[in-house]
Amino acid sequence: VSASNTITVTISGAVDFPALSTITLSGLAGTQTATAALAVGGAGSSSFGDAGAWTDTGTLVLTVASGGLSADTSYTVSFTLRNNAADHAAAAVSVSGSVDSGGDFGSPI
């Protein structure tokens, strides 16, 4: 309770993700981590500009940096969240992505 936890995720897609595409991790609600840019580390962190956009509702959006992500390649990132002050049930986490099409909109995958 109220301790910090480092969470590590490995991301791999079946398609290339060009720069400005996004990967969204949601369902991480119940932390004491405030809405802000959240530093990400790990071997794949530079592929996301070393930070993501965190919301206190439990969502982390990682934006693909220049160079993009290659299909069938694993990118591992880690980030630290502060536990809630009270115990709560385990979170149901989900991952989604949006591939930037180079136009005015992204194509959901």
N, C-alpha and C positions, 0 to 999 in steps of 0.2 A: 504494500500500500504506500503510495506517494513516492515510490522509488522510480528511477529512470530505467528504461529498458531499451536496448538496442535491437531493432528488428532488421533482419536481413531477408531480402527477396531476390530471386533470380527471375529475370524476364526474358522470354524468348518468343518470337512471333513467327508465324508461317509466311509472312510477307515482309518486304522491306518497309521500314518506317523512315520516311524522309524527315529532314529538319522541320521543326515546328509541329510535328505530330505529337500526340499526347498519350500517356499511359496514366490511368487513374486507379488508385487503390482506395476503396471505400469500405466503410463498416468498422473503422477503427475508433468509434465513438467511446466516450467515457474516460478520456485522458484529461490531464491538467495542462496540456500543451496548447498555448494560445495561437490564434490565427496569425500566421507570419510566413516568411520564407523559411524553409527548413533545410538545413544543410544535409546533404547526402554524401556518404563516403563509399568506399569499396572500389573494386577494380573497374566497375562500369560507370562510376559516378560522373566522369567527365563527359560521357555520352548524354548526360542530362544537365550539363552546366553546373554540376556540383551542388545543386539545390532544387527543391520542389516547392510548390505552393500548398501549404498546409492550412486547413480550416479546422476550427475547434469542434466542428460537427463530425470529424473523423475521416476526412478525405485528404489524400495527398495526390496532387497532379504533377507529374513529371513531364517536362517538355523536352523533346528530342533536340539536341544541339546540332550545329552544323556537322555534316558528315553522315548524319542519320544512323539508323540501326539496320543491320543486315539480317535477312531472314535466316532462321535456323541457327542463330548465334545466341549464346547466353550472355546476359549482362547482369551482373550482381551489384546491388546497391544496398546500403544500410542507412538507417536513420534512427534517431533516439526520441522516444516519447516518454513523458512523465505520467506514471499511473495516477488514477483517480485516488482521492483521499479515502474512499470507501471501497470495499470489495464489490465486484459485479461479475456477472456471467461472462463467459468467453465471447468474444466478438465473432460475428459471421462476416468475414472479409471477402470482398470480391475485387476483381481486376477487369478493367475494360480499356480499350484503346481507340484512338481516332487517328486515321492516317491523313495527313495534310495532302490535299490534292494539288496544291500550288495555285488554287483559285481563291475565291472568297469564302469557301466553306471547307470543312473537313468531311471525309467519308467515314462514317462509323463502321467498325469491324466487329 
